[in-house]
Amino acid sequence: MTDEVTTYPTLNRPEAFTQDELGWRPWLQAPDAAALTERQLAGLVDRGRAGSDYFRLLARDPDILGARTRTDKDIFYNTKEGLPRGERELAAAATSRANGCVFCASVHARFASHHSDRHDDVQQLLDDGTSADLGSRWNAVVAAAAALAQTPPRLNEAHVRALQDEGLDVLDLADVIHGSAFFNWANRLMLSLGEPEQPTQPKPQA
């Protein structure tokens, strides 16, 4: 493992936000999967993530990675109560679109499409940004996510009232805020560690 910065002069960078599956290249060398310690593997939570350069890079600090991954899974996979998965993913995609994280936007836009069956609306969010007209309920979710992405955050009473007017209860509101807040942090982390790559042959959508 080295702290030497790696650059990719000929990288095939995506030219627009997309729902396609993208690659990602780290600017610092990630540990080899075979070299991960038991503590680092525990930090992955899901050992299948050892195949990802991003997660192996984060495994340099396995305790923080473990906390990050358990938080991520609880926000997006624990759907017994609260907001439907598709709208949690919409909040993450909108936050990523606002923050300019092409890789995160591609992942969560793809999940939002899959769980909501609203591919064209999700693509409109990617194409037109967080001002896209996606219908009143999705507009309220996207506006709240975009407001939270600002520095300092601009979420206010009007955003909360708009969500409540669309039928969101306290748990739903918490899911919008948690999904957006998590990706405000995750976008900044990923944008500081590497860059996305457009595969030469697009992979089939998940």
MDTraj code that builds the backbone (N, CA, C; nanometers):
import mdtraj as md
import numpy as np

residues = "MET THR ASP GLU VAL THR THR TYR PRO THR LEU ASN ARG PRO GLU ALA PHE THR GLN ASP GLU LEU GLY TRP ARG PRO TRP LEU GLN ALA PRO ASP ALA ALA ALA LEU THR GLU ARG GLN LEU ALA GLY LEU VAL ASP ARG GLY ARG ALA GLY SER ASP TYR PHE ARG LEU LEU ALA ARG ASP PRO ASP ILE LEU GLY ALA ARG THR ARG THR ASP LYS ASP ILE PHE TYR ASN THR LYS GLU GLY LEU PRO ARG GLY GLU ARG GLU LEU ALA ALA ALA ALA THR SER ARG ALA ASN GLY CYS VAL PHE CYS ALA SER VAL HIS ALA ARG PHE ALA SER HIS HIS SER ASP ARG HIS ASP ASP VAL GLN GLN LEU LEU ASP ASP GLY THR SER ALA ASP LEU GLY SER ARG TRP ASN ALA VAL VAL ALA ALA ALA ALA ALA LEU ALA GLN THR PRO PRO ARG LEU ASN GLU ALA HIS VAL ARG ALA LEU GLN ASP GLU GLY LEU ASP VAL LEU ASP LEU ALA ASP VAL ILE HIS GLY SER ALA PHE PHE ASN TRP ALA ASN ARG LEU MET LEU SER LEU GLY GLU PRO GLU GLN PRO THR GLN PRO LYS PRO GLN ALA".split()
xyz = np.array([
    [0.0848, -0.1192, 0.0000],
    [0.0000, 0.0000, 0.0000],
    [0.0891, 0.1252, 0.0000],
    [0.0512, 0.2242, -0.0808],
    [0.1327, 0.3447, -0.0945],
    [0.0431, 0.4673, -0.0871],
    [0.1032, 0.5809, -0.0502],
    [0.0282, 0.7064, -0.0486],
    [0.0505, 0.7866, -0.1760],
    [0.1154, 0.7249, -0.2765],
    [0.1376, 0.7923, -0.4041],
    [0.0050, 0.8113, -0.4770],
    [-0.0158, 0.9315, -0.5313],
    [-0.1408, 0.9619, -0.6015],
    [-0.1354, 0.9055, -0.7431],
    [-0.2403, 0.8329, -0.7814],
    [-0.2506, 0.7760, -0.9156],
    [-0.3436, 0.8624, -0.9999],
    [-0.3019, 0.8962, -1.1196],
    [-0.3881, 0.9712, -1.2113],
    [-0.4180, 0.8840, -1.3330],
    [-0.5231, 0.9198, -1.4060],
    [-0.5692, 0.8375, -1.5185],
    [-0.5895, 0.9283, -1.6402],
    [-0.4820, 0.9636, -1.7109],
    [-0.4932, 1.0594, -1.8219],
    [-0.5890, 1.0142, -1.9319],
    [-0.6023, 0.8852, -1.9537],
    [-0.6859, 0.8381, -2.0650],
    [-0.8185, 0.7790, -2.0168],
    [-0.8559, 0.8082, -1.8936],
    [-0.9791, 0.7506, -1.8382],
    [-1.1007, 0.7932, -1.9211],
    [-1.1901, 0.6992, -1.9470],
    [-1.3135, 0.7287, -2.0194],
    [-1.4164, 0.7825, -1.9195],
    [-1.4123, 0.9135, -1.8977],
    [-1.4979, 0.9754, -1.7962],
    [-1.6394, 0.9950, -1.8496],
    [-1.7421, 0.9713, -1.7681],
    [-1.8796, 0.9965, -1.8141],
    [-1.8987, 1.1456, -1.8390],
    [-1.9736, 1.1780, -1.9444],
    [-1.9932, 1.3189, -1.9811],
    [-2.1249, 1.3736, -1.9314],
    [-2.2074, 1.2895, -1.8686],
    [-2.3370, 1.3350, -1.8191],
    [-2.3820, 1.2409, -1.7069],
    [-2.4774, 1.2861, -1.6276],
    [-2.5356, 1.1975, -1.5263],
    [-2.6106, 1.0844, -1.5966],
    [-2.6013, 0.9668, -1.5434],
    [-2.6557, 0.8489, -1.6101],
    [-2.7044, 0.7468, -1.5092],
    [-2.7962, 0.6616, -1.5528],
    [-2.8376, 0.5475, -1.4712],
    [-2.7564, 0.4229, -1.5063],
    [-2.6651, 0.4348, -1.6025],
    [-2.5796, 0.3212, -1.6375],
    [-2.4905, 0.2844, -1.5187],
    [-2.4474, 0.1587, -1.5157],
    [-2.3530, 0.1157, -1.4129],
    [-2.2136, 0.1655, -1.4505],
    [-2.1520, 0.2412, -1.3612],
    [-2.0208, 0.3009, -1.3866],
    [-1.9120, 0.2289, -1.3076],
    [-1.7883, 0.2449, -1.3527],
    [-1.6739, 0.2042, -1.2735],
    [-1.6248, 0.3220, -1.1911],
    [-1.5279, 0.2973, -1.1056],
    [-1.4712, 0.4031, -1.0215],
    [-1.3248, 0.3730, -0.9986],
    [-1.2380, 0.4751, -1.0152],
    [-1.0938, 0.4575, -0.9991],
    [-1.0444, 0.5404, -0.8811],
    [-0.9731, 0.4787, -0.7871],
    [-0.9212, 0.5523, -0.6705],
    [-0.7923, 0.6260, -0.7047],
    [-0.7708, 0.7402, -0.6383],
    [-0.6462, 0.8143, -0.6569],
    [-0.5363, 0.7651, -0.5633],
    [-0.5741, 0.6904, -0.4619],
    [-0.4783, 0.6231, -0.3751],
    [-0.4972, 0.4730, -0.3919],
    [-0.3882, 0.3995, -0.3800],
    [-0.3966, 0.2558, -0.3999],
    [-0.4776, 0.1904, -0.2877],
    [-0.5755, 0.1108, -0.3267],
    [-0.6528, 0.0335, -0.2287],
    [-0.5768, -0.0940, -0.1940],
    [-0.5913, -0.1442, -0.0713],
    [-0.5266, -0.2713, -0.0375],
    [-0.5785, -0.3834, -0.1273],
    [-0.4921, -0.4804, -0.1572],
    [-0.5378, -0.5991, -0.2298],
    [-0.6373, -0.6764, -0.1434],
    [-0.7368, -0.7356, -0.2066],
    [-0.8379, -0.8109, -0.1318],
    [-0.7740, -0.9225, -0.0492],
    [-0.6731, -0.9871, -0.1068],
    [-0.6097, -1.0988, -0.0366],
    [-0.5303, -1.0533, 0.0847],
    [-0.4979, -0.9228, 0.0904],
    [-0.4155, -0.8718, 0.2001],
    [-0.4992, -0.8136, 0.3144],
    [-0.6313, -0.8130, 0.2995],
    [-0.7157, -0.7542, 0.4045],
    [-0.7078, -0.8373, 0.5321],
    [-0.6969, -0.7705, 0.6448],
    [-0.6938, -0.8386, 0.7738],
    [-0.8362, -0.8753, 0.8163],
    [-0.8473, -0.9589, 0.9184],
    [-0.9796, -0.9941, 0.9691],
    [-1.0548, -0.8701, 1.0170],
    [-0.9823, -0.7760, 1.0770],
    [-1.0462, -0.6524, 1.1228],
    [-1.0995, -0.5717, 1.0046],
    [-1.0217, -0.5667, 0.8966],
    [-1.0677, -0.4943, 0.7779],
    [-1.1863, -0.5653, 0.7138],
    [-1.1831, -0.6978, 0.7091],
    [-1.2966, -0.7729, 0.6528],
    [-1.4221, -0.7512, 0.7367],
    [-1.4063, -0.7442, 0.8688],
    [-1.5217, -0.7174, 0.9557],
    [-1.5766, -0.5780, 0.9280],
    [-1.4880, -0.4827, 0.8986],
    [-1.5309, -0.3464, 0.8681],
    [-1.6140, -0.3373, 0.7416],
    [-1.5915, -0.4298, 0.6483],
    [-1.6718, -0.4312, 0.5251],
    [-1.8170, -0.4682, 0.5525],
    [-1.8427, -0.5388, 0.6633],
    [-1.9747, -0.5904, 0.7019],
    [-2.0184, -0.6989, 0.6030],
    [-2.0266, -0.6641, 0.4765],
    [-2.0554, -0.7602, 0.3698],
    [-1.9231, -0.7906, 0.2992],
    [-1.8702, -0.9127, 0.3171],
    [-1.7370, -0.9422, 0.2637],
    [-1.7326, -0.9368, 0.1116],
    [-1.8488, -0.9433, 0.0466],
    [-1.8523, -0.9305, -0.0977],
    [-1.8030, -0.7949, -0.1451],
    [-1.8032, -0.6949, -0.0541],
    [-1.7555, -0.5626, -0.0912],
    [-1.6040, -0.5570, -0.1048],
    [-1.5351, -0.6656, -0.0742],
    [-1.3897, -0.6698, -0.0931],
    [-1.3538, -0.6598, -0.2408],
    [-1.4498, -0.6820, -0.3292],
    [-1.4245, -0.6685, -0.4719],
    [-1.4261, -0.5245, -0.5198],
    [-1.4594, -0.4307, -0.4320],
    [-1.4705, -0.2899, -0.4697],
    [-1.3468, -0.2123, -0.4265],
    [-1.2832, -0.1410, -0.5218],
    [-1.1694, -0.0553, -0.4870],
    [-1.2084, 0.0456, -0.3796],
    [-1.3297, 0.1009, -0.3914],
    [-1.3752, 0.2046, -0.2976],
    [-1.3804, 0.1501, -0.1544],
    [-1.4443, 0.0343, -0.1371],
    [-1.4579, -0.0170, -0.0011],
    [-1.3247, -0.0686, 0.0531],
    [-1.2390, -0.1237, -0.0335],
    [-1.1063, -0.1645, 0.0151],
    [-1.0235, -0.0424, 0.0556],
    [-1.0427, 0.0702, -0.0145],
    [-0.9724, 0.1922, 0.0251],
    [-1.0226, 0.2399, 0.1612],
    [-1.1551, 0.2377, 0.1809],
    [-1.2101, 0.2792, 0.3106],
    [-1.1684, 0.1835, 0.4216],
    [-1.1335, 0.0606, 0.3856],
    [-1.0913, -0.0380, 0.4864],
    [-0.9581, -0.0019, 0.5500],
    [-0.8926, 0.1032, 0.5019],
    [-0.7754, 0.1545, 0.5734],
    [-0.8147, 0.1957, 0.7159],
    [-0.9416, 0.2341, 0.7354],
    [-0.9920, 0.2662, 0.8697],
    [-1.1148, 0.1777, 0.8933],
    [-1.0928, 0.0518, 0.9307],
    [-1.2024, -0.0455, 0.9311],
    [-1.3141, -0.0152, 1.0305],
    [-1.2826, 0.0474, 1.1433],
    [-1.3880, 0.0751, 1.2408],
    [-1.4858, 0.1808, 1.1873],
    [-1.4308, 0.2846, 1.1256],
    [-1.5170, 0.3879, 1.0662],
    [-1.5967, 0.3285, 0.9499],
    [-1.5317, 0.2439, 0.8679],
    [-1.6024, 0.1804, 0.7572],
    [-1.7187, 0.0951, 0.8084],
    [-1.6968, 0.0206, 0.9160],
    [-1.8039, -0.0619, 0.9708],
    [-1.9222, 0.0222, 1.0156],
    [-1.8953, 0.1326, 1.0850],
    [-2.0032, 0.2210, 1.1297],
    [-2.0754, 0.2813, 1.0099],
    [-1.9961, 0.3216, 0.9088],
    [-2.0550, 0.3803, 0.7875],
    [-2.1478, 0.2810, 0.7180],
    [-2.1046, 0.1564, 0.7067],
    [-2.1813, 0.0583, 0.6305],
    [-2.3074, 0.0156, 0.7049],
    [-2.2992, 0.0000, 0.8360],
    [-2.4204, -0.0358, 0.9121],
    [-2.5222, 0.0773, 0.9075],
    [-2.4753, 0.2024, 0.9110],
    [-2.5666, 0.3167, 0.8992],
    [-2.6338, 0.3171, 0.7625],
    [-2.5551, 0.2972, 0.6581],
    [-2.6053, 0.2918, 0.5207],
    [-2.7148, 0.1857, 0.5078],
    [-2.6854, 0.0656, 0.5561],
    [-2.7814, -0.0440, 0.5422],
    [-2.9093, -0.0166, 0.6196],
    [-2.8987, 0.0443, 0.7378],
    [-3.0195, 0.0707, 0.8159],
    [-3.1067, 0.1769, 0.7491],
    [-3.0440, 0.2779, 0.6900],
    [-3.1214, 0.3832, 0.6244],
    [-3.1948, 0.3298, 0.5018],
    [-3.1261, 0.2495, 0.4209],
    [-3.1840, 0.2136, 0.2912],
    [-3.2496, 0.0759, 0.2858],
    [-3.2154, -0.0135, 0.3755],
    [-3.2685, -0.1499, 0.3669],
    [-3.3719, -0.1801, 0.4752],
    [-3.3762, -0.1014, 0.5800],
    [-3.4710, -0.1254, 0.6889],
    [-3.6016, -0.0535, 0.6577],
    [-3.6861, -0.1187, 0.5777],
    [-3.8070, -0.0523, 0.5256],
    [-3.9347, -0.1083, 0.5873],
    [-3.9245, -0.1684, 0.7064],
    [-4.0463, -0.2195, 0.7709],
    [-4.1418, -0.1053, 0.8015],
    [-4.0872, 0.0129, 0.8325],
    [-4.1677, 0.1327, 0.8562],
    [-4.1019, 0.2474, 0.7808],
    [-4.1767, 0.3569, 0.7685],
    [-4.1194, 0.4757, 0.7058],
    [-4.1374, 0.4776, 0.5551],
    [-4.0532, 0.5562, 0.4913],
    [-4.0655, 0.5852, 0.3489],
    [-4.0364, 0.4613, 0.2645],
    [-4.1090, 0.4422, 0.1525],
    [-4.0751, 0.3321, 0.0607],
    [-3.9313, 0.3441, 0.0108],
    [-3.8708, 0.2292, -0.0181],
    [-3.7304, 0.2261, -0.0614],
    [-3.7061, 0.3182, -0.1814],
    [-3.7983, 0.3183, -0.2763],
    [-3.7766, 0.3995, -0.3957],
    [-3.7606, 0.5471, -0.3641],
    [-3.8343, 0.5972, -0.2646],
    [-3.8242, 0.7398, -0.2312],
    [-3.7026, 0.7683, -0.1434],
    [-3.6563, 0.6708, -0.0679],
    [-3.5284, 0.6884, 0.0026],
    [-3.4156, 0.7009, -0.1006],
    [-3.4229, 0.6156, -0.2031],
    [-3.3213, 0.6210, -0.3084],
    [-3.3324, 0.7506, -0.3882],
    [-3.4557, 0.7994, -0.4074],
    [-3.4753, 0.9273, -0.4750],
    [-3.4055, 1.0395, -0.3987],
    [-3.4201, 1.0416, -0.2661],
    [-3.3535, 1.1442, -0.1848],
    [-3.2020, 1.1360, -0.2021],
    [-3.1473, 1.0134, -0.2038],
    [-3.0026, 0.9968, -0.2222],
    [-2.9598, 1.0407, -0.3616],
    [-3.0397, 1.0060, -0.4635],
    [-3.0063, 1.0451, -0.6010],
    [-3.0115, 1.1965, -0.6172],
    [-3.1136, 1.2605, -0.5579],
    [-3.1258, 1.4063, -0.5683],
    [-3.0096, 1.4755, -0.4979],
    [-2.9721, 1.4251, -0.3818],
    [-2.8581, 1.4819, -0.3099],
    [-2.7309, 1.4679, -0.3933],
    [-2.7112, 1.3507, -0.4512],
    [-2.5919, 1.3255, -0.5322],
    [-2.5915, 1.4132, -0.6572],
    [-2.7094, 1.4328, -0.7171],
    [-2.7199, 1.5221, -0.8336],
    [-2.6832, 1.6644, -0.7935],
    [-2.7323, 1.7095, -0.6781],
    [-2.7025, 1.8457, -0.6326],
    [-2.5544, 1.8628, -0.6009],
    [-2.4927, 1.7583, -0.5477],
    [-2.3514, 1.7667, -0.5093],
    [-2.2555, 1.7353, -0.6240],
    [-2.3099, 1.6907, -0.7378],
    [-2.2244, 1.6637, -0.8530],
    [-2.1500, 1.5322, -0.8459],
    [-2.2004, 1.4359, -0.7673],
    [-2.1341, 1.3050, -0.7583],
    [-2.1978, 1.2119, -0.8616],
    [-2.1333, 1.2022, -0.9782],
    [-2.1885, 1.1259, -1.0900],
    [-2.2004, 0.9777, -1.0545],
    [-2.0998, 0.9248, -0.9836],
    [-2.1039, 0.7819, -0.9500],
    [-2.2191, 0.7516, -0.8539],
    [-2.2275, 0.8258, -0.7430],
    [-2.3356, 0.8007, -0.6452],
    [-2.4723, 0.8228, -0.7089],
    [-2.4845, 0.9264, -0.7926],
    [-2.6120, 0.9528, -0.8587],
    [-2.6514, 0.8349, -0.9474],
    [-2.5547, 0.7754, -1.0158],
    [-2.5878, 0.6631, -1.1044],
    [-2.6402, 0.5445, -1.0239],
    [-2.5755, 0.5141, -0.9123],
    [-2.6167, 0.3998, -0.8297],
    [-2.7573, 0.4206, -0.7745],
    [-2.7809, 0.5366, -0.7162],
    [-2.9084, 0.5557, -0.6452],
    [-3.0215, 0.5954, -0.7396],
    [-2.9891, 0.6542, -0.8526],
    [-3.0916, 0.6735, -0.9556],
    [-3.1384, 0.5373, -1.0075],
    [-3.0442, 0.4472, -1.0272],
    [-3.0787, 0.3123, -1.0752],
    [-3.1681, 0.2415, -0.9741],
    [-3.1341, 0.2527, -0.8454],
    [-3.2176, 0.1909, -0.7414],
    [-3.3546, 0.2591, -0.7339],
    [-3.3578, 0.3920, -0.7458],
    [-3.4857, 0.4632, -0.7418],
    [-3.5761, 0.4173, -0.8559],
    [-3.5190, 0.4026, -0.9744],
    [-3.5959, 0.3531, -1.0888],
    [-3.6483, 0.2126, -1.0627],
    [-3.5609, 0.1273, -1.0135],
    [-3.5987, -0.0129, -0.9908],
    [-3.7120, -0.0236, -0.8885],
    [-3.7007, 0.0483, -0.7791],
    [-3.7980, 0.0320, -0.6704],
    [-3.9259, 0.1131, -0.6910],
    [-3.9231, 0.2123, -0.7799],
    [-4.0432, 0.2937, -0.8037],
    [-4.1076, 0.2649, -0.9381],
    [-4.0339, 0.2016, -1.0290],
    [-4.0799, 0.1802, -1.1664],
    [-4.1091, 0.3135, -1.2355],
    [-4.0261, 0.4149, -1.2054],
    [-4.0425, 0.5477, -1.2677],
    [-3.9103, 0.5903, -1.3329],
    [-3.8621, 0.5078, -1.4251],
    [-3.7325, 0.5324, -1.4888],
    [-3.7261, 0.6689, -1.5538],
    [-3.8299, 0.7065, -1.6279],
    [-3.8239, 0.8323, -1.7029],
    [-3.8186, 0.9527, -1.6097],
    [-3.8931, 0.9476, -1.4982],
    [-3.8880, 1.0593, -1.4034],
    [-3.7502, 1.0699, -1.3391],
    [-3.6930, 0.9561, -1.3059],
    [-3.5585, 0.9580, -1.2466],
    [-3.4577, 1.0135, -1.3466],
    [-3.4715, 0.9733, -1.4733],
    [-3.3801, 1.0265, -1.5749],
    [-3.3971, 1.1770, -1.5904],
    [-3.5218, 1.2253, -1.5771],
    [-3.5450, 1.3699, -1.5861],
    [-3.4729, 1.4427, -1.4728],
    [-3.4731, 1.3829, -1.3544],
    [-3.3976, 1.4416, -1.2426],
    [-3.2497, 1.4526, -1.2790],
    [-3.1944, 1.3457, -1.3373],
    [-3.0525, 1.3483, -1.3746],
    [-3.0262, 1.4493, -1.4854],
    [-3.1168, 1.4565, -1.5830],
    [-3.0949, 1.5448, -1.6984],
    [-3.1141, 1.6917, -1.6624],
    [-3.2211, 1.7217, -1.5879],
    [-3.2596, 1.8610, -1.5646],
    [-3.2184, 1.9135, -1.4273],
    [-3.1762, 1.8245, -1.3383],
    [-3.1364, 1.8691, -1.2051],
    [-3.2529, 1.8715, -1.1086],
    [-3.2282, 1.9242, -0.9907],
    [-3.3265, 1.9155, -0.8820],
    [-3.4458, 2.0099, -0.9003],
    [-3.4445, 2.0907, -1.0068],
    [-3.5627, 2.1735, -1.0362],
    [-3.6595, 2.1019, -1.1301],
    [-3.6285, 1.9800, -1.1715],
    [-3.7177, 1.9047, -1.2613],
    [-3.8540, 1.8851, -1.1967],
    [-3.9594, 1.8906, -1.2785],
    [-4.0957, 1.8706, -1.2280],
    [-4.1291, 1.7221, -1.2339],
    [-4.1327, 1.6573, -1.1172],
    [-4.1529, 1.5126, -1.1091],
    [-4.2850, 1.4768, -1.0433],
    [-4.3754, 1.5755, -1.0296],
    [-4.4991, 1.5520, -0.9558],
    [-4.4812, 1.6009, -0.8130],
    [-4.5941, 1.6362, -0.7487],
    [-4.5845, 1.7106, -0.6228],
    [-4.5121, 1.6334, -0.5116],
    [-4.5384, 1.5042, -0.4980],
    [-4.4737, 1.4299, -0.3884],
    [-4.3220, 1.4168, -0.4114],
    [-4.2832, 1.3780, -0.5303],
    [-4.1393, 1.3650, -0.5580],
    [-4.0721, 1.5025, -0.5577],
    [-4.1429, 1.6058, -0.6049],
    [-4.0857, 1.7408, -0.5996],
    [-4.0526, 1.7797, -0.4558],
    [-4.1425, 1.7428, -0.3617],
    [-4.1198, 1.7780, -0.2216],
    [-3.9984, 1.7035, -0.1652],
    [-3.9852, 1.5758, -0.2009],
    [-3.8690, 1.4977, -0.1545],
    [-3.7402, 1.5561, -0.2123],
    [-3.7406, 1.5851, -0.3416],
    [-3.6197, 1.6368, -0.4079],
    [-3.5839, 1.7754, -0.3536],
    [-3.6846, 1.8600, -0.3319],
    [-3.6561, 1.9953, -0.2807],
    [-3.5937, 1.9888, -0.1418],
    [-3.6442, 1.8991, -0.0570],
    [-3.5867, 1.8847, 0.0771],
    [-3.4439, 1.8339, 0.0685],
    [-3.4204, 1.7351, -0.0188],
    [-3.2853, 1.6801, -0.0335],
    [-3.1891, 1.7871, -0.0855],
    [-3.2336, 1.8645, -0.1850],
    [-3.1474, 1.9685, -0.2416],
    [-3.1182, 2.0777, -0.1390],
    [-3.2166, 2.1089, -0.0554],
    [-3.1954, 2.2111, 0.0477],
    [-3.0927, 2.1632, 0.1508],
    [-3.0985, 2.0349, 0.1840],
    [-3.0021, 1.9807, 0.2799],
    [-2.8611, 1.9742, 0.2214],
    [-2.8506, 1.9719, 0.0882],
    [-2.7191, 1.9628, 0.0243],
    [-2.6455, 2.0967, 0.0235],
    [-2.7157, 2.2053, 0.0547],
    [-2.6509, 2.3362, 0.0519],
    [-2.5619, 2.3552, 0.1747],
    [-2.4673, 2.4458, 0.1630],
    [-2.3791, 2.4808, 0.2753],
    [-2.3955, 2.6296, 0.3068],
    [-2.4527, 2.6677, 0.4204],
    [-2.5109, 2.5786, 0.5217],
    [-2.6441, 2.5218, 0.4721],
    [-2.6939, 2.4153, 0.5350],
    [-2.8205, 2.3546, 0.4912],
    [-2.9349, 2.4562, 0.4940],
    [-3.0254, 2.4449, 0.3938],
    [-3.1348, 2.5418, 0.3816],
    [-3.2710, 2.4776, 0.4029],
    [-3.2733, 2.3590, 0.4576],
    [-3.4026, 2.2955, 0.4878],
    [-3.4763, 2.3814, 0.5891],
    [-3.6040, 2.4107, 0.5602],
    [-3.6786, 2.4972, 0.6508],
    [-3.8205, 2.4436, 0.6703],
    [-3.9001, 2.5200, 0.7424],
    [-4.0362, 2.4779, 0.7762],
    [-4.1198, 2.4534, 0.6511],
    [-4.1001, 2.5330, 0.5474],
    [-4.1784, 2.5164, 0.4244],
    [-4.1504, 2.3812, 0.3586],
    [-4.0235, 2.3379, 0.3603],
    [-3.9910, 2.2064, 0.3039],
    [-4.0616, 2.0960, 0.3829],
    [-4.0587, 2.1058, 0.5152],
    [-4.1225, 2.0039, 0.5992],
    [-4.2737, 2.0051, 0.5768],
    [-4.3324, 2.1226, 0.5679],
    [-4.4774, 2.1316, 0.5471],
    [-4.5157, 2.0719, 0.4114],
    [-4.4347, 2.0963, 0.3092],
    [-4.4640, 2.0404, 0.1764],
    [-4.4620, 1.8874, 0.1815],
    [-4.3682, 1.8302, 0.2554],
    [-4.3626, 1.6842, 0.2700],
    [-4.4843, 1.6341, 0.3479],
    [-4.5218, 1.7028, 0.4537],
    [-4.6389, 1.6630, 0.5315],
    [-4.7654, 1.6728, 0.4473],
    [-4.7747, 1.7748, 0.3634],
    [-4.8922, 1.7905, 0.2765],
    [-4.9043, 1.6742, 0.1781],
    [-4.7923, 1.6075, 0.1502],
    [-4.7942, 1.4909, 0.0604],
    [-4.8153, 1.3609, 0.1365],
    [-4.8452, 1.3729, 0.2665],
    [-4.8803, 1.2548, 0.3453],
    [-4.7642, 1.1911, 0.4202],
    [-4.6476, 1.2523, 0.4201],
    [-4.5334, 1.1939, 0.4911],
    [-4.5487, 1.2163, 0.6412],
    [-4.5323, 1.1090, 0.7189],
    [-4.5391, 1.1218, 0.8646],
    [-4.3982, 1.1411, 0.9213],
    [-4.3879, 1.1344, 1.0532],
    [-4.2595, 1.1637, 1.1181],
    [-4.1499, 1.0663, 1.0732],
    [-4.1826, 0.9364, 1.0654],
    [-4.0822, 0.8393, 1.0222],
    [-4.0421, 0.8606, 0.8766],
    [-4.1403, 0.8960, 0.7927],
    [-4.1090, 0.9247, 0.6520],
    [-4.0133, 1.0439, 0.6423],
    [-4.0437, 1.1488, 0.7196],
    [-3.9578, 1.2679, 0.7186],
    [-3.8155, 1.2320, 0.7628],
    [-3.8067, 1.1475, 0.8651],
    [-3.6744, 1.1064, 0.9131],
    [-3.5977, 1.0336, 0.8027],
    [-3.6678, 0.9524, 0.7237],
    [-3.5998, 0.8789, 0.6163],
    [-3.5495, 0.9726, 0.5068],
    [-3.6277, 1.0753, 0.4727],
    [-3.5806, 1.1742, 0.3743],
    [-3.4536, 1.2416, 0.4259],
    [-3.4580, 1.2825, 0.5519],
    [-3.3433, 1.3543, 0.6093],
    [-3.2224, 1.2619, 0.6226],
    [-3.2446, 1.1384, 0.6702],
    [-3.1313, 1.0464, 0.6870],
    [-3.0681, 1.0101, 0.5529],
    [-3.1513, 0.9798, 0.4522],
    [-3.0975, 0.9431, 0.3211],
    [-3.0193, 1.0585, 0.2590],
    [-3.0722, 1.1796, 0.2730],
    [-3.0045, 1.2965, 0.2163],
    [-2.8775, 1.3288, 0.2939],
    [-2.8871, 1.3274, 0.4268],
    [-2.7711, 1.3632, 0.5095],
    [-2.6572, 1.2641, 0.4891],
    [-2.6923, 1.1347, 0.4821],
    [-2.5879, 1.0339, 0.4625],
    [-2.5130, 1.0596, 0.3325],
    [-2.5874, 1.0940, 0.2269],
    [-2.5185, 1.1130, 0.0987],
    [-2.4533, 1.2489, 0.0853],
    [-2.4931, 1.3457, 0.1656],
    [-2.4136, 1.4689, 0.1700],
    [-2.2728, 1.4382, 0.2181],
    [-2.2616, 1.3465, 0.3120],
    [-2.1296, 1.3037, 0.3610],
    [-2.0635, 1.2086, 0.2598],
    [-2.1384, 1.1092, 0.2133],
    [-2.0806, 1.0074, 0.1251],
    [-2.0339, 1.0670, -0.0083],
    [-2.1102, 1.1618, -0.0634],
    [-2.0687, 1.2275, -0.1878],
    [-1.9340, 1.2961, -0.1707],
    [-1.9205, 1.3699, -0.0635],
    [-1.7965, 1.4452, -0.0420],
    [-1.6784, 1.3508, -0.0226],
    [-1.7026, 1.2393, 0.0439],
    [-1.5965, 1.1408, 0.0635],
    [-1.5548, 1.0815, -0.0707],
    [-1.6532, 1.0365, -0.1488],
    [-1.6206, 0.9706, -0.2756],
    [-1.5569, 1.0681, -0.3742],
    [-1.6052, 1.1927, -0.3774],
    [-1.5495, 1.2927, -0.4690],
    [-1.4058, 1.3282, -0.4345],
    [-1.3652, 1.3044, -0.3106],
    [-1.2299, 1.3396, -0.2686],
    [-1.1310, 1.2236, -0.2835],
    [-1.1810, 1.1042, -0.3194],
    [-1.0953, 0.9858, -0.3207],
    [-1.0717, 0.9262, -0.4595],
    [-1.1472, 0.9678, -0.5604],
    [-1.1302, 0.9087, -0.6930],
    [-1.2303, 0.9667, -0.7910],
    [-1.2497, 0.8972, -0.9030],
    [-1.3384, 0.9511, -1.0064],
    [-1.4074, 0.8372, -1.0823],
    [-1.5248, 0.8681, -1.1396],
    [-1.6008, 0.7644, -1.2096],
    [-1.5435, 0.7344, -1.3470],
    [-1.5752, 0.6161, -1.3954],
    [-1.5308, 0.5726, -1.5285],
    [-1.6495, 0.5150, -1.6039],
    [-1.6666, 0.5571, -1.7284],
    [-1.7709, 0.5012, -1.8146],
    [-1.7161, 0.3760, -1.8803],
    [-1.7717, 0.2581, -1.8509],
    [-1.7208, 0.1372, -1.9169],
    [-1.7335, 0.1492, -2.0682],
    [-1.6385, 0.0912, -2.1389],
    [-1.6427, 0.0944, -2.2860],
    [-1.7691, 0.0275, -2.3366],
    [-1.8032, -0.0864, -2.2756],
    [-1.9271, -0.1558, -2.3077],
    [-2.0199, -0.1403, -2.1870],
    [-2.1310, -0.0601, -2.1974],
    [-2.2199, -0.0426, -2.0819],
    [-2.2687, -0.1761, -2.0274],
    [-2.2639, -0.1861, -1.8936],
    [-2.3125, -0.3069, -1.8302],
    [-2.4647, -0.3043, -1.8271],
    [-2.5308, -0.4187, -1.8296],
    [-2.6770, -0.4192, -1.8189],
    [-2.7202, -0.3613, -1.6863],
    [-2.8334, -0.2891, -1.6844],
    [-2.8813, -0.2270, -1.5616],
    [-2.9237, -0.3330, -1.4621],
    [-2.8938, -0.3034, -1.3309],
    [-2.9333, -0.3966, -1.2244],
    [-3.0827, -0.3903, -1.2042],
])
top = md.Topology()
chain = top.add_chain()
for i, resn in enumerate(residues, 1):
    res = top.add_residue(resn, chain, resSeq=i)
    for name in ("N", "CA", "C"):
        top.add_atom(name, md.element.get_by_symbol(name[0]), res)
traj = md.Trajectory(xyz[None], top)
